């Protein structure tokens, strides 16, 4: 499989779940703040300014909806807010919690999740909480490990083993080692995305 997404464009920012109305197949990117999610999205879709890369972690404050063409079909993906940082108020924090819960549990055309994990963080409790939550939805999960350019191959292999043990990763979960900075494994990621979009 060798498919390249085309005609990628931003659709809208979503602040209320009731506004998430579409029949197109979707998937979403999730990850803790500062995991490099925006950079990876820009790298995968070959667009320097598609997803906003903020100087401050946790800057994204909504579900950002994008659309693209793969083959002769249109699909969508959602860039979710980075987790791990508290919002400015309890009211905002509660609103985002409700938005995420509603979207992840109720969006009927949501096909699978892409969870981004920083290869340098071997015992992130926030990642474990998110993975446990995603497992309960019973939807497929892909894991893209980011920032592998920051470590040696030996350290990458060691950290990978530690993370798998800490998160108790299911052997069925497919994962890819990536680096947006060094442009590593773009096509591998895209092929995995295409495979999961086209399977149904």
Rosetta blueprint (number, residue, H / E / L):
1 X L
2 X L
3 X L
4 X L
5 X L
6 X E
7 X E
8 X E
9 X E
10 X E
11 X E
12 X E
13 X E
14 X E
15 X L
16 X L
17 X H
18 X H
19 X H
20 X L
21 X L
22 X L
23 X L
24 X L
25 X L
26 X E
27 X E
28 X E
29 X E
30 X E
31 X E
32 X E
33 X L
34 X L
35 X L
36 X L
37 X H
38 X H
39 X H
40 X H
41 X H
42 X H
43 X H
44 X H
45 X L
46 X L
47 X L
48 X L
49 X L
50 X L
51 X L
52 X L
53 X L
54 X L
55 X L
56 X L
57 X L
58 X L
59 X L
60 X L
61 X L
62 X L
63 X E
64 X E
65 X E
66 X E
67 X E
68 X E
69 X E
70 X E
71 X L
72 X L
73 X E
74 X E
75 X E
76 X E
77 X E
78 X E
79 X E
80 X L
81 X L
82 X L
83 X E
84 X L
85 X L
86 X L
87 X L
88 X L
89 X L
90 X H
91 X H
92 X H
93 X H
94 X H
95 X H
96 X H
97 X H
98 X H
99 X H
100 X H
101 X H
102 X H
103 X H
104 X H
105 X H
106 X H
107 X L
108 X L
109 X L
110 X E
111 X E
112 X E
113 X E
114 X E
115 X E
116 X E
117 X E
118 X E
119 X L
120 X L
121 X L
122 X L
123 X L
124 X L
125 X H
126 X H
127 X H
128 X H
129 X H
130 X H
131 X H
132 X H
133 X H
134 X H
135 X H
136 X H
137 X H
138 X L
139 X L
140 X E
141 X E
142 X E
143 X E
144 X E
145 X E
146 X E
147 X L
148 X H
149 X H
150 X H
151 X L
152 X L
153 X H
154 X H
155 X H
156 X H
157 X H
158 X H
159 X H
160 X H
161 X H
162 X H
163 X H
164 X H
165 X H
166 X H
167 X H
168 X L
169 X L
170 X L
171 X L
172 X L
173 X L
174 X E
175 X E
176 X E
177 X E
178 X L
179 X E
180 X L
181 X L
182 X L
183 X L
184 X E
185 X L
186 X H
187 X H
188 X H
189 X H
190 X H
191 X H
192 X H
193 X H
194 X H
195 X H
196 X H
197 X H
198 X H
199 X L
200 X L
